[in-house]
Amino acid sequence: MTDIKKGLAGVVVDYTAISKVNPETNSLLYRGYPVQELAATQPFEAVAYLLWHGELPTEEQLADLVAFERANRTLDPAVKTAIDLLPLEAHPMDVVRTAVSVLGAADPAAFDNSRESDVEKSRLLLAKIPAMVAYDQRRRRGQGLVEPRDDLDYAHNFLWMTFDEEPDPVVAAAFNVSMILYAEHSFNASTFTARVITSTMADLYSAVVGAIGALKGPLHGGANEAVMHILDEIGTAQNVGPWLDEALASKRKIMGFGHRVYKSGDSRVPTMKAALDTLVEHYDADELAELYDALESDFVSRKGIYPNLDYPSGPSYHLMGFDTLTFTPLFVAARVAGWTAHIMEQAASNALIRPLSEYNGPDERHLDGHVPDA
Ligand code: SDX
């Protein structure tokens, strides 16, 4: 009997030098650095550079990336036209997936798979996705496009373009932490999708569009949106017990909990929870904090399944003022750094990714009814 590894659980398919997810030590390293150290000290732009190039940028290298990112933040007219063709009810993940596809289709260098060209495309996507996400939330609210400001860093400018007001430093700091924590996580489903597409020698944009499709699912990136829907559904800390009784009785997955690799808790959660705590204090959101704690303690005590990064991220983005539907596109904006690092790593030492399958369909049979000899 063939040993099928459903969902590739536990299967090591390749090397990566980009990040190390270690369930034994419950740790996450980006190019060797603990993600907690990076989140506490670096701007997201520097972490993107680290993931792409393997080292933190020098002052000059960071200045070059920052200058490029700030010079390329505007929403391309063709991309805005494409977004405006989509109904306001379109899911924001479909909008950002379409927008990236338009950007790629319009890029004459799309099929130049050289590393130099892929670095340029990676930097361009890092710069362009915030404008796509910010504009889509604003148009759904009946608000107009806000032009970027080149006097603001990545996090502050993302908030500026979304809310058209001076970004609050507490919010910008928490947002920067969330971008760093979401940036990379080895061979997760969306990253592996990007690597499979890259392995056929398709272009970087095609790989990113595929990765966005994979991230949308609530078992993966869509969980941060689902967390907020669950918290809204429960409403108050007092309702957690009865709500969980019913949810677990109907075998419902509680999004924001559990992980394929981490089994005793997601290494990133304490850092994101600390960021959430600053937002709770800043906005006097004690009721939300009580609901958050009540659901976590009750579910963990019942099932021994711990929160993942999406659990603290959802309420954090809610307190920052983002629509719930915008949460997973924020994950896209961050993870595009990790996806493009993996795309370049895959391309650098490529092998077509094509696993085997064990056939369990009908035995050979023929239209004329004859049965082949055994
Ligand atoms: C991300 O891979 C990555 O690194 C992803 C990510 C990244 O940074 O890229 O970390 C981001 O995607 C985090 C995960 C977000 N997803 C969710 O929050 C969705 C809810 N979580 C579950 O669906 C689940 O925990 C998975 C999919 C995340 C992991 O599932 P596994 O490893 O395939 O384990 P499983 O689903 O087989 O669960 C084992 C048991 C099952 O019970 P039985 O059927 O054996 O009785 O635990 C149960 C599951 O039903 N279980 C849950 C649960 N998670 C696991 N039951 C209820 N709610 C949950 N959240």
Residues whose N, C-alpha, C, O or C-beta is under 5 A from the ligand:
A	BS01	SDX	H185 N188 A189 P218 L219 H220 G221 A223 R252 K253 I254 M255 G256 F257 G258 H259 R260 N308 D310
